[in-house]
Amino acid sequence: MSADFKSHVLLRDEKGFLGIPFKRLILAAVGGGLVYSLVRFASSEASLPLGVAAGIALLILTGLQGGLPLWLRLTYRLRGWLLTGAAAEAAGVFGQVASSLNLPLDLYRLDSIQIFAPAETEVIPDLHEWMLFTSPTEADSGDGLAFVTAPLEDV
């Protein structure tokens, strides 16, 4: 007997039909019914095909891959496509669309000075007022390691 382990143990998917989670099936059915109801006011002949198409579209667009639904992946792809076109020609159509959507071109251009900058150096504390002792008995005699700014001169 073997057990199947899932990588996302904390997320519990209850399968509904054909391996599709039940909550996606409910979302698609409710979305298709809503589109059917709204389109029926305008055209009763087109309401059923549009409702079914909306339900199928919702079922497809909510499919997860890599933790992201398809509609979000398509949105990111469109955003990247617009930024690429705007970076190629900022005065063109893509540049105007990107500027009207407030997409900064800084998202597309990578600044190597910022990416490959060395780590900020840590501030070294000033230890001139400190004395180090190897044992507690040295503290009484005052003999210990002291940090000085300049080498001591022979007296």
URJO-V380041 format. One record per pair of residues at least 12 apart in sequence whose ideal C-beta (glycine too) atoms are under 10 Angstrom apart, sorted by the first residue. I is the first residue (numbers start at 0). J is the second residue. Records with the same first field share a line. If there is no record, write none. Layout:
I->J, J
//
This chain:
7->66
10->66
12->63
19->58, 61, 62
20->61, 62, 63
22->61
23->57, 58, 59, 60, 61, 62, 63, 68
24->54, 57, 58, 61
26->54, 57, 58, 60, 61
27->53, 54, 55, 56, 57, 58, 59, 60, 61
28->50, 54, 57, 58
29->54, 57
30->50, 53, 54, 56, 57, 58, 60, 61
31->47, 49, 50, 51, 52, 53, 54, 55, 56, 57, 58
32->50, 53, 54
33->50, 53, 54, 57
34->46, 49, 50, 51, 52, 53, 54, 56, 57
35->47, 48, 49, 50, 51, 53, 54
36->50
37->49, 50, 53
38->50, 53
56->70
57->70
60->72, 73
78->97, 100, 102, 106
79->102, 106, 107
80->93
81->93, 94, 96, 97, 100, 102, 107
82->94, 97, 100, 102, 103, 104, 105, 106, 107, 108
83->97, 107
84->96, 97, 107
85->97, 98, 100, 102, 103, 104, 106, 107
86->104, 106, 107, 108
87->107
89->104
125->146, 148
126->144, 145, 146, 147
127->145, 146, 147, 148
128->145, 146
129->143, 144, 145, 146
130->142, 143, 144, 145, 146
131->143, 144, 145, 146
132->144
//
